[in-house]
Structures are given as structure tokens and as C-alpha cells.
Amino acid sequence: MSEKDKLMSDAFQVFMREAPEHAQAWMAAVQSLGRASALDKKTECLAYLAVLSVLGLDSGIPFHVAQAKEAGASREEVISAILIGLPAAGSVVIRSLPIAIEVYKSGMA
């Protein structure tokens, strides 16, 4: 298991292990949507972090911070992506901030 795989939530790891056909179908859809996107990889990763933080899906933050960093996102860009939803969604987004900063600085990302 790679360092980035270790950042996947327990729930997602169980999903991949216990329902491999569903997981394969899900990942095929995700990859297809990625190919259809007009956004560059870094922008897409940052936008995804914004969506996760607005929805309060903190378990996905570590993995996607790693993806954003790998795509060239700076620490400040990751923070800005998470906080961009603050006016619309309110303080729910700040819950993701400590997780993102810790992962970014830990070297796991």
C-alpha cells in the first residue's frame, strides 16, 4: 500500500476491498469524468477539496490534499480552496482546515 493509499478513509478502503466490482465501476466513472473536465489537474484537485469541505466530508480531505500537492498546489492554495466556501456554506469548512494543513506539512501529501 502506497503512502497516498494510506490516506484513504477506512470506509473507502472497505468499499474497495468488499465490493470490488462496484468500486471498479465507481473508479471508471470518476476517471471518465476527470478526462471530460476542462480544468487542469491542479485546479480540479483544489475545486474538489472545496466541495469536500463544504459538504463536511472530512474523511476524503487527506487523500485529496495529497493529490492536490502532487499536482503542484501550494499550502496556501490548499487553504484557500478549503476556505472559498466560507461565505456560502459558513464555518463548516473550517473543520477541514486542520486536517489539510497537517497532511500537507507531514510529508504524507
KOLGU-4560 file (N, C-alpha, C; in nm, 3 decimals, padded with zeros to 5 digits):
<recs>
<n_xx: 00.085 n_yy: -00.117 n_zz: 00.000 ca_xx: 00.000 ca_yy: 00.000 ca_zz: 00.000 c_xx: 00.090 c_yy: 00.124 c_zz: 00.000 mol: A seq: 1 type: MET>
<n_xx: 00.063 n_yy: 00.218 n_zz: -00.092 ca_xx: 00.144 ca_yy: 00.339 ca_zz: -00.101 c_xx: 00.107 c_yy: 00.436 c_zz: 00.011 mol: A seq: 2 type: SER>
<n_xx: 00.190 n_yy: 00.537 n_zz: 00.029 ca_xx: 00.163 ca_yy: 00.638 ca_zz: 00.131 c_xx: 00.029 c_yy: 00.706 c_zz: 00.104 mol: A seq: 3 type: GLU>
<n_xx: 00.001 n_yy: 00.735 n_zz: -00.024 ca_xx: -00.124 ca_yy: 00.801 ca_zz: -00.059 c_xx: -00.243 c_yy: 00.709 c_zz: -00.032 mol: A seq: 4 type: LYS>
<n_xx: -00.227 n_yy: 00.579 n_zz: -00.058 ca_xx: -00.336 ca_yy: 00.485 ca_zz: -00.029 c_xx: -00.368 c_yy: 00.483 c_zz: 00.120 mol: A seq: 5 type: ASP>
<n_xx: -00.266 n_yy: 00.502 n_zz: 00.205 ca_xx: -00.288 ca_yy: 00.505 ca_zz: 00.350 c_xx: -00.372 c_yy: 00.625 c_zz: 00.391 mol: A seq: 6 type: LYS>
<n_xx: -00.379 n_yy: 00.726 n_zz: 00.304 ca_xx: -00.458 ca_yy: 00.845 ca_zz: 00.333 c_xx: -00.606 c_yy: 00.826 c_zz: 00.299 mol: A seq: 7 type: LEU>
<n_xx: -00.639 n_yy: 00.716 n_zz: 00.232 ca_xx: -00.780 ca_yy: 00.688 ca_zz: 00.201 c_xx: -00.855 c_yy: 00.657 c_zz: 00.328 mol: A seq: 8 type: MET>
<n_xx: -00.978 n_yy: 00.700 n_zz: 00.335 ca_xx: -01.060 ca_yy: 00.672 ca_zz: 00.452 c_xx: -01.080 c_yy: 00.522 c_zz: 00.469 mol: A seq: 9 type: SER>
<n_xx: -01.102 n_yy: 00.481 n_zz: 00.593 ca_xx: -01.130 ca_yy: 00.340 ca_zz: 00.620 c_xx: -01.252 c_yy: 00.294 c_zz: 00.541 mol: A seq: 10 type: ASP>
<n_xx: -01.352 n_yy: 00.378 n_zz: 00.534 ca_xx: -01.475 ca_yy: 00.341 ca_zz: 00.463 c_xx: -01.446 c_yy: 00.313 c_zz: 00.315 mol: A seq: 11 type: ALA>
<n_xx: -01.364 n_yy: 00.398 n_zz: 00.253 ca_xx: -01.334 ca_yy: 00.379 ca_zz: 00.111 c_xx: -01.250 c_yy: 00.254 c_zz: 00.090 mol: A seq: 12 type: PHE>
<n_xx: -01.159 n_yy: 00.226 n_zz: 00.182 ca_xx: -01.079 ca_yy: 00.104 ca_zz: 00.172 c_xx: -01.166 c_yy: -00.020 c_zz: 00.184 mol: A seq: 13 type: GLN>
<n_xx: -01.264 n_yy: -00.018 n_zz: 00.275 ca_xx: -01.357 ca_yy: -00.130 ca_zz: 00.289 c_xx: -01.440 c_yy: -00.144 c_zz: 00.162 mol: A seq: 14 type: VAL>
<n_xx: -01.486 n_yy: -00.033 n_zz: 00.108 ca_xx: -01.563 ca_yy: -00.034 ca_zz: -00.017 c_xx: -01.484 c_yy: -00.103 c_zz: -00.128 mol: A seq: 15 type: PHE>
<n_xx: -01.358 n_yy: -00.065 n_zz: -00.143 ca_xx: -01.275 ca_yy: -00.123 ca_zz: -00.248 c_xx: -01.249 c_yy: -00.272 c_zz: -00.225 mol: A seq: 16 type: MET>
<n_xx: -01.232 n_yy: -00.311 n_zz: -00.101 ca_xx: -01.199 ca_yy: -00.449 ca_zz: -00.068 c_xx: -01.324 c_yy: -00.539 c_zz: -00.074 mol: A seq: 17 type: ARG>
<n_xx: -01.435 n_yy: -00.492 n_zz: -00.021 ca_xx: -01.554 ca_yy: -00.576 ca_zz: -00.004 c_xx: -01.651 c_yy: -00.570 c_zz: -00.121 mol: A seq: 18 type: GLU>
<n_xx: -01.639 n_yy: -00.470 n_zz: -00.203 ca_xx: -01.728 ca_yy: -00.456 ca_zz: -00.319 c_xx: -01.644 c_yy: -00.417 c_zz: -00.441 mol: A seq: 19 type: ALA>
<n_xx: -01.551 n_yy: -00.503 n_zz: -00.481 ca_xx: -01.457 ca_yy: -00.465 ca_zz: -00.586 c_xx: -01.521 c_yy: -00.431 c_zz: -00.720 mol: A seq: 20 type: PRO>
<n_xx: -01.629 n_yy: -00.498 n_zz: -00.756 ca_xx: -01.692 ca_yy: -00.466 ca_zz: -00.884 c_xx: -01.757 c_yy: -00.329 c_zz: -00.880 mol: A seq: 21 type: GLU>
<n_xx: -01.821 n_yy: -00.297 n_zz: -00.769 ca_xx: -01.879 ca_yy: -00.164 ca_zz: -00.754 c_xx: -01.769 c_yy: -00.058 c_zz: -00.752 mol: A seq: 22 type: HIS>
<n_xx: -01.662 n_yy: -00.087 n_zz: -00.679 ca_xx: -01.551 ca_yy: 00.008 ca_zz: -00.670 c_xx: -01.488 c_yy: 00.031 c_zz: -00.808 mol: A seq: 23 type: ALA>
<n_xx: -01.473 n_yy: -00.076 n_zz: -00.885 ca_xx: -01.417 ca_yy: -00.063 ca_zz: -01.019 c_xx: -01.508 c_yy: 00.023 c_zz: -01.107 mol: A seq: 24 type: GLN>
<n_xx: -01.639 n_yy: 00.002 n_zz: -01.098 ca_xx: -01.734 ca_yy: 00.082 ca_zz: -01.175 c_xx: -01.728 c_yy: 00.229 c_zz: -01.132 mol: A seq: 25 type: ALA>
<n_xx: -01.720 n_yy: 00.251 n_zz: -01.001 ca_xx: -01.712 ca_yy: 00.387 ca_zz: -00.948 c_xx: -01.586 c_yy: 00.457 c_zz: -00.999 mol: A seq: 26 type: TRP>
<n_xx: -01.473 n_yy: 00.387 n_zz: -00.990 ca_xx: -01.346 ca_yy: 00.447 ca_zz: -01.032 c_xx: -01.344 c_yy: 00.473 c_zz: -01.182 mol: A seq: 27 type: MET>
<n_xx: -01.408 n_yy: 00.388 n_zz: -01.260 ca_xx: -01.416 ca_yy: 00.411 ca_zz: -01.404 c_xx: -01.495 c_yy: 00.539 c_zz: -01.433 mol: A seq: 28 type: ALA>
<n_xx: -01.603 n_yy: 00.559 n_zz: -01.359 ca_xx: -01.683 ca_yy: 00.681 ca_zz: -01.376 c_xx: -01.602 c_yy: 00.804 c_zz: -01.335 mol: A seq: 29 type: ALA>
<n_xx: -01.532 n_yy: 00.794 n_zz: -01.224 ca_xx: -01.450 ca_yy: 00.906 ca_zz: -01.175 c_xx: -01.343 c_yy: 00.941 c_zz: -01.279 mol: A seq: 30 type: VAL>
<n_xx: -01.276 n_yy: 00.840 n_zz: -01.331 ca_xx: -01.171 ca_yy: 00.865 ca_zz: -01.431 c_xx: -01.228 c_yy: 00.925 c_zz: -01.559 mol: A seq: 31 type: GLN>
<n_xx: -01.344 n_yy: 00.877 n_zz: -01.599 ca_xx: -01.409 ca_yy: 00.930 ca_zz: -01.719 c_xx: -01.449 c_yy: 01.076 c_zz: -01.701 mol: A seq: 32 type: SER>
<n_xx: -01.503 n_yy: 01.108 n_zz: -01.583 ca_xx: -01.538 ca_yy: 01.247 ca_zz: -01.555 c_xx: -01.413 c_yy: 01.335 c_zz: -01.551 mol: A seq: 33 type: LEU>
<n_xx: -01.304 n_yy: 01.283 n_zz: -01.499 ca_xx: -01.178 ca_yy: 01.357 ca_zz: -01.497 c_xx: -01.129 c_yy: 01.389 c_zz: -01.637 mol: A seq: 34 type: GLY>
<n_xx: -01.139 n_yy: 01.290 n_zz: -01.726 ca_xx: -01.097 ca_yy: 01.313 ca_zz: -01.865 c_xx: -01.186 c_yy: 01.414 c_zz: -01.936 mol: A seq: 35 type: ARG>
<n_xx: -01.312 n_yy: 01.421 n_zz: -01.896 ca_xx: -01.406 ca_yy: 01.513 ca_zz: -01.959 c_xx: -01.390 c_yy: 01.657 c_zz: -01.910 mol: A seq: 36 type: ALA>
<n_xx: -01.323 n_yy: 01.674 n_zz: -01.797 ca_xx: -01.309 ca_yy: 01.807 ca_zz: -01.736 c_xx: -01.219 c_yy: 01.897 c_zz: -01.820 mol: A seq: 37 type: SER>
<n_xx: -01.259 n_yy: 02.023 n_zz: -01.831 ca_xx: -01.177 ca_yy: 02.122 ca_zz: -01.900 c_xx: -01.074 c_yy: 02.185 c_zz: -01.805 mol: A seq: 38 type: ALA>
<n_xx: -01.080 n_yy: 02.149 n_zz: -01.677 ca_xx: -00.988 ca_yy: 02.205 ca_zz: -01.579 c_xx: -00.855 c_yy: 02.132 c_zz: -01.581 mol: A seq: 39 type: LEU>
<n_xx: -00.747 n_yy: 02.205 n_zz: -01.553 ca_xx: -00.619 ca_yy: 02.138 ca_zz: -01.537 c_xx: -00.624 c_yy: 02.060 c_zz: -01.404 mol: A seq: 40 type: ASP>
<n_xx: -00.532 n_yy: 01.967 n_zz: -01.388 ca_xx: -00.534 ca_yy: 01.874 ca_zz: -01.274 c_xx: -00.529 c_yy: 01.948 c_zz: -01.140 mol: A seq: 41 type: LYS>
<n_xx: -00.443 n_yy: 02.047 n_zz: -01.127 ca_xx: -00.432 ca_yy: 02.119 ca_zz: -01.000 c_xx: -00.561 c_yy: 02.191 c_zz: -00.966 mol: A seq: 42 type: LYS>
<n_xx: -00.619 n_yy: 02.260 n_zz: -01.062 ca_xx: -00.744 ca_yy: 02.333 ca_zz: -01.039 c_xx: -00.855 c_yy: 02.236 c_zz: -01.002 mol: A seq: 43 type: THR>
<n_xx: -00.860 n_yy: 02.124 n_zz: -01.071 ca_xx: -00.962 ca_yy: 02.023 ca_zz: -01.041 c_xx: -00.947 c_yy: 01.970 c_zz: -00.898 mol: A seq: 44 type: GLU>
<n_xx: -00.823 n_yy: 01.943 n_zz: -00.857 ca_xx: -00.798 ca_yy: 01.894 ca_zz: -00.721 c_xx: -00.839 c_yy: 01.997 c_zz: -00.617 mol: A seq: 45 type: CYS>
<n_xx: -00.807 n_yy: 02.123 n_zz: -00.641 ca_xx: -00.843 ca_yy: 02.229 ca_zz: -00.548 c_xx: -00.994 c_yy: 02.248 c_zz: -00.541 mol: A seq: 46 type: LEU>
<n_xx: -01.060 n_yy: 02.240 n_zz: -00.655 ca_xx: -01.206 ca_yy: 02.252 ca_zz: -00.656 c_xx: -01.270 c_yy: 02.137 c_zz: -00.580 mol: A seq: 47 type: ALA>
<n_xx: -01.214 n_yy: 02.019 n_zz: -00.594 ca_xx: -01.267 ca_yy: 01.901 ca_zz: -00.524 c_xx: -01.251 c_yy: 01.917 c_zz: -00.374 mol: A seq: 48 type: TYR>
<n_xx: -01.138 n_yy: 01.972 n_zz: -00.330 ca_xx: -01.119 ca_yy: 01.999 ca_zz: -00.187 c_xx: -01.225 c_yy: 02.097 c_zz: -00.137 mol: A seq: 49 type: LEU>
<n_xx: -01.256 n_yy: 02.198 n_zz: -00.217 ca_xx: -01.359 ca_yy: 02.295 ca_zz: -00.179 c_xx: -01.493 c_yy: 02.226 c_zz: -00.159 mol: A seq: 50 type: ALA>
<n_xx: -01.528 n_yy: 02.137 n_zz: -00.251 ca_xx: -01.655 ca_yy: 02.065 ca_zz: -00.242 c_xx: -01.658 c_yy: 01.974 c_zz: -00.119 mol: A seq: 51 type: VAL>
<n_xx: -01.550 n_yy: 01.900 n_zz: -00.097 ca_xx: -01.544 ca_yy: 01.813 ca_zz: 00.021 c_xx: -01.562 c_yy: 01.892 c_zz: 00.150 mol: A seq: 52 type: LEU>
<n_xx: -01.495 n_yy: 02.007 n_zz: 00.160 ca_xx: -01.504 ca_yy: 02.084 ca_zz: 00.283 c_xx: -01.643 c_yy: 02.143 c_zz: 00.304 mol: A seq: 53 type: SER>
<n_xx: -01.707 n_yy: 02.189 n_zz: 00.198 ca_xx: -01.843 ca_yy: 02.243 ca_zz: 00.210 c_xx: -01.941 c_yy: 02.135 c_zz: 00.253 mol: A seq: 54 type: VAL>
<n_xx: -01.922 n_yy: 02.014 n_zz: 00.201 ca_xx: -02.012 ca_yy: 01.905 ca_zz: 00.237 c_xx: -01.977 c_yy: 01.839 c_zz: 00.371 mol: A seq: 55 type: LEU>
<n_xx: -01.866 n_yy: 01.881 n_zz: 00.430 ca_xx: -01.824 ca_yy: 01.824 ca_zz: 00.558 c_xx: -01.771 c_yy: 01.682 c_zz: 00.547 mol: A seq: 56 type: GLY>
<n_xx: -01.719 n_yy: 01.647 n_zz: 00.430 ca_xx: -01.668 ca_yy: 01.513 ca_zz: 00.406 c_xx: -01.519 c_yy: 01.507 c_zz: 00.438 mol: A seq: 57 type: LEU>
<n_xx: -01.490 n_yy: 01.526 n_zz: 00.566 ca_xx: -01.352 ca_yy: 01.537 ca_zz: 00.611 c_xx: -01.269 c_yy: 01.412 c_zz: 00.588 mol: A seq: 58 type: ASP>
<n_xx: -01.333 n_yy: 01.296 n_zz: 00.580 ca_xx: -01.256 ca_yy: 01.173 ca_zz: 00.563 c_xx: -01.185 c_yy: 01.168 c_zz: 00.427 mol: A seq: 59 type: SER>
<n_xx: -01.232 n_yy: 01.245 n_zz: 00.331 ca_xx: -01.168 ca_yy: 01.250 ca_zz: 00.199 c_xx: -01.059 c_yy: 01.355 c_zz: 00.187 mol: A seq: 60 type: GLY>
<n_xx: -01.049 n_yy: 01.441 n_zz: 00.287 ca_xx: -00.953 ca_yy: 01.551 ca_zz: 00.280 c_xx: -00.808 c_yy: 01.503 c_zz: 00.269 mol: A seq: 61 type: ILE>
<n_xx: -00.762 n_yy: 01.410 n_zz: 00.352 ca_xx: -00.621 ca_yy: 01.370 ca_zz: 00.343 c_xx: -00.579 c_yy: 01.322 c_zz: 00.204 mol: A seq: 62 type: PRO>
<n_xx: -00.655 n_yy: 01.231 n_zz: 00.147 ca_xx: -00.621 ca_yy: 01.176 ca_zz: 00.015 c_xx: -00.618 c_yy: 01.286 c_zz: -00.091 mol: A seq: 63 type: PHE>
<n_xx: -00.717 n_yy: 01.376 n_zz: -00.085 ca_xx: -00.727 ca_yy: 01.477 ca_zz: -00.189 c_xx: -00.630 c_yy: 01.593 c_zz: -00.169 mol: A seq: 64 type: HIS>
<n_xx: -00.586 n_yy: 01.616 n_zz: -00.046 ca_xx: -00.476 ca_yy: 01.710 ca_zz: -00.024 c_xx: -00.350 c_yy: 01.655 c_zz: -00.089 mol: A seq: 65 type: VAL>
<n_xx: -00.326 n_yy: 01.526 n_zz: -00.070 ca_xx: -00.210 ca_yy: 01.462 ca_zz: -00.132 c_xx: -00.216 c_yy: 01.475 c_zz: -00.284 mol: A seq: 66 type: ALA>
<n_xx: -00.333 n_yy: 01.454 n_zz: -00.341 ca_xx: -00.347 ca_yy: 01.468 ca_zz: -00.487 c_xx: -00.319 c_yy: 01.611 c_zz: -00.531 mol: A seq: 67 type: GLN>
<n_xx: -00.373 n_yy: 01.708 n_zz: -00.456 ca_xx: -00.352 ca_yy: 01.848 ca_zz: -00.492 c_xx: -00.204 c_yy: 01.885 c_zz: -00.483 mol: A seq: 68 type: ALA>
<n_xx: -00.139 n_yy: 01.841 n_zz: -00.377 ca_xx: 00.004 ca_yy: 01.871 ca_zz: -00.362 c_xx: 00.084 c_yy: 01.807 c_zz: -00.474 mol: A seq: 69 type: LYS>
<n_xx: 00.049 n_yy: 01.684 n_zz: -00.508 ca_xx: 00.116 ca_yy: 01.614 ca_zz: -00.618 c_xx: 00.096 c_yy: 01.687 c_zz: -00.751 mol: A seq: 70 type: GLU>
<n_xx: -00.019 n_yy: 01.753 n_zz: -00.765 ca_xx: -00.048 ca_yy: 01.828 ca_zz: -00.887 c_xx: 00.015 c_yy: 01.967 c_zz: -00.886 mol: A seq: 71 type: ALA>
<n_xx: 00.085 n_yy: 02.001 n_zz: -00.777 ca_xx: 00.157 ca_yy: 02.128 ca_zz: -00.773 c_xx: 00.095 c_yy: 02.236 c_zz: -00.687 mol: A seq: 72 type: GLY>
<n_xx: -00.010 n_yy: 02.204 n_zz: -00.611 ca_xx: -00.076 ca_yy: 02.304 ca_zz: -00.528 c_xx: 00.010 c_yy: 02.338 c_zz: -00.406 mol: A seq: 73 type: ALA>
<n_xx: 00.018 n_yy: 02.466 n_zz: -00.378 ca_xx: 00.091 ca_yy: 02.511 ca_zz: -00.259 c_xx: 00.003 c_yy: 02.496 c_zz: -00.136 mol: A seq: 74 type: SER>
<n_xx: 00.065 n_yy: 02.505 n_zz: -00.021 ca_xx: -00.009 ca_yy: 02.502 ca_zz: 00.106 c_xx: -00.116 c_yy: 02.612 c_zz: 00.108 mol: A seq: 75 type: ARG>
<n_xx: -00.079 n_yy: 02.731 n_zz: 00.062 ca_xx: -00.171 ca_yy: 02.844 ca_zz: 00.062 c_xx: -00.288 c_yy: 02.820 c_zz: -00.033 mol: A seq: 76 type: GLU>
<n_xx: -00.262 n_yy: 02.755 n_zz: -00.147 ca_xx: -00.371 ca_yy: 02.724 ca_zz: -00.240 c_xx: -00.466 c_yy: 02.621 c_zz: -00.180 mol: A seq: 77 type: GLU>
<n_xx: -00.415 n_yy: 02.523 n_zz: -00.109 ca_xx: -00.500 ca_yy: 02.423 ca_zz: -00.043 c_xx: -00.588 c_yy: 02.492 c_zz: 00.062 mol: A seq: 78 type: VAL>
<n_xx: -00.528 n_yy: 02.578 n_zz: 00.142 ca_xx: -00.604 ca_yy: 02.651 ca_zz: 00.244 c_xx: -00.712 c_yy: 02.737 c_zz: 00.178 mol: A seq: 79 type: ILE>
<n_xx: -00.675 n_yy: 02.808 n_zz: 00.073 ca_xx: -00.772 ca_yy: 02.894 ca_zz: 00.003 c_xx: -00.886 c_yy: 02.814 c_zz: -00.058 mol: A seq: 80 type: SER>
<n_xx: -00.854 n_yy: 02.697 n_zz: -00.112 ca_xx: -00.959 ca_yy: 02.613 ca_zz: -00.171 c_xx: -01.059 c_yy: 02.570 c_zz: -00.065 mol: A seq: 81 type: ALA>
<n_xx: -01.009 n_yy: 02.533 n_zz: 00.051 ca_xx: -01.099 ca_yy: 02.491 ca_zz: 00.159 c_xx: -01.184 c_yy: 02.608 c_zz: 00.208 mol: A seq: 82 type: ILE>
<n_xx: -01.124 n_yy: 02.724 n_zz: 00.219 ca_xx: -01.196 ca_yy: 02.839 ca_zz: 00.275 c_xx: -01.282 c_yy: 02.913 c_zz: 00.174 mol: A seq: 83 type: LEU>
<n_xx: -01.271 n_yy: 02.879 n_zz: 00.046 ca_xx: -01.350 ca_yy: 02.951 ca_zz: -00.055 c_xx: -01.501 c_yy: 02.934 c_zz: -00.032 mol: A seq: 84 type: ILE>
<n_xx: -01.540 n_yy: 02.824 n_zz: 00.029 ca_xx: -01.682 ca_yy: 02.801 ca_zz: 00.057 c_xx: -01.734 c_yy: 02.869 c_zz: 00.181 mol: A seq: 85 type: GLY>
<n_xx: -01.649 n_yy: 02.938 n_zz: 00.254 ca_xx: -01.688 ca_yy: 03.001 ca_zz: 00.379 c_xx: -01.809 c_yy: 03.095 c_zz: 00.365 mol: A seq: 86 type: LEU>
<n_xx: -01.811 n_yy: 03.186 n_zz: 00.267 ca_xx: -01.927 ca_yy: 03.276 ca_zz: 00.257 c_xx: -02.059 c_yy: 03.203 c_zz: 00.228 mol: A seq: 87 type: PRO>
<n_xx: -02.053 n_yy: 03.099 n_zz: 00.147 ca_xx: -02.175 ca_yy: 03.029 ca_zz: 00.108 c_xx: -02.217 c_yy: 02.922 c_zz: 00.209 mol: A seq: 88 type: ALA>
<n_xx: -02.121 n_yy: 02.851 n_zz: 00.264 ca_xx: -02.153 ca_yy: 02.737 ca_zz: 00.350 c_xx: -02.133 c_yy: 02.764 c_zz: 00.498 mol: A seq: 89 type: ALA>
<n_xx: -02.061 n_yy: 02.869 n_zz: 00.529 ca_xx: -02.036 ca_yy: 02.901 ca_zz: 00.669 c_xx: -01.918 c_yy: 02.825 c_zz: 00.726 mol: A seq: 90 type: GLY>
<n_xx: -01.914 n_yy: 02.822 n_zz: 00.856 ca_xx: -01.796 ca_yy: 02.771 ca_zz: 00.926 c_xx: -01.776 c_yy: 02.621 c_zz: 00.917 mol: A seq: 91 type: SER>
<n_xx: -01.867 n_yy: 02.547 n_zz: 00.854 ca_xx: -01.847 ca_yy: 02.403 ca_zz: 00.837 c_xx: -01.714 c_yy: 02.374 c_zz: 00.768 mol: A seq: 92 type: VAL>
<n_xx: -01.671 n_yy: 02.464 n_zz: 00.681 ca_xx: -01.549 ca_yy: 02.440 ca_zz: 00.604 c_xx: -01.423 c_yy: 02.443 c_zz: 00.690 mol: A seq: 93 type: VAL>
<n_xx: -01.427 n_yy: 02.516 n_zz: 00.800 ca_xx: -01.305 ca_yy: 02.528 ca_zz: 00.880 c_xx: -01.268 c_yy: 02.397 c_zz: 00.950 mol: A seq: 94 type: ILE>
<n_xx: -01.363 n_yy: 02.304 n_zz: 00.959 ca_xx: -01.331 ca_yy: 02.172 ca_zz: 01.017 c_xx: -01.227 c_yy: 02.098 c_zz: 00.935 mol: A seq: 95 type: ARG>
<n_xx: -01.225 n_yy: 02.122 n_zz: 00.806 ca_xx: -01.131 ca_yy: 02.055 ca_zz: 00.717 c_xx: -00.991 c_yy: 02.114 c_zz: 00.723 mol: A seq: 96 type: SER>
<n_xx: -00.981 n_yy: 02.236 n_zz: 00.770 ca_xx: -00.854 ca_yy: 02.307 ca_zz: 00.767 c_xx: -00.742 c_yy: 02.240 c_zz: 00.846 mol: A seq: 97 type: LEU>
<n_xx: -00.763 n_yy: 02.203 n_zz: 00.973 ca_xx: -00.653 ca_yy: 02.138 ca_zz: 01.047 c_xx: -00.608 c_yy: 02.007 c_zz: 00.984 mol: A seq: 98 type: PRO>
<n_xx: -00.703 n_yy: 01.932 n_zz: 00.930 ca_xx: -00.671 ca_yy: 01.805 ca_zz: 00.865 c_xx: -00.582 c_yy: 01.830 c_zz: 00.744 mol: A seq: 99 type: ILE>
<n_xx: -00.623 n_yy: 01.925 n_zz: 00.661 ca_xx: -00.549 ca_yy: 01.956 ca_zz: 00.539 c_xx: -00.409 c_yy: 02.006 c_zz: 00.568 mol: A seq: 100 type: ALA>
<n_xx: -00.397 n_yy: 02.095 n_zz: 00.664 ca_xx: -00.265 ca_yy: 02.151 ca_zz: 00.698 c_xx: -00.174 c_yy: 02.043 c_zz: 00.753 mol: A seq: 101 type: ILE>
<n_xx: -00.225 n_yy: 01.958 n_zz: 00.839 ca_xx: -00.144 ca_yy: 01.851 ca_zz: 00.897 c_xx: -00.094 c_yy: 01.756 c_zz: 00.789 mol: A seq: 102 type: GLU>
<n_xx: -00.182 n_yy: 01.715 n_zz: 00.700 ca_xx: -00.143 ca_yy: 01.624 ca_zz: 00.593 c_xx: -00.041 c_yy: 01.691 c_zz: 00.501 mol: A seq: 103 type: VAL>
<n_xx: -00.066 n_yy: 01.817 n_zz: 00.467 ca_xx: 00.025 ca_yy: 01.888 ca_zz: 00.375 c_xx: 00.166 c_yy: 01.896 c_zz: 00.434 mol: A seq: 104 type: TYR>
<n_xx: 00.174 n_yy: 01.933 n_zz: 00.563 ca_xx: 00.307 ca_yy: 01.954 ca_zz: 00.623 c_xx: 00.373 c_yy: 01.824 c_zz: 00.668 mol: A seq: 105 type: LYS>
<n_xx: 00.296 n_yy: 01.717 n_zz: 00.683 ca_xx: 00.350 ca_yy: 01.592 ca_zz: 00.736 c_xx: 00.442 c_yy: 01.520 c_zz: 00.639 mol: A seq: 106 type: SER>
<n_xx: 00.434 n_yy: 01.559 n_zz: 00.514 ca_xx: 00.513 ca_yy: 01.487 ca_zz: 00.414 c_xx: 00.439 c_yy: 01.369 c_zz: 00.357 mol: A seq: 107 type: GLY>
<n_xx: 00.320 n_yy: 01.336 n_zz: 00.415 ca_xx: 00.240 ca_yy: 01.226 ca_zz: 00.360 c_xx: 00.177 c_yy: 01.269 c_zz: 00.229 mol: A seq: 108 type: MET>
<n_xx: 00.159 n_yy: 01.399 n_zz: 00.216 ca_xx: 00.099 ca_yy: 01.451 ca_zz: 00.093 c_xx: 00.207 c_yy: 01.469 c_zz: -00.012 mol: A seq: 109 type: ALA>
</recs>
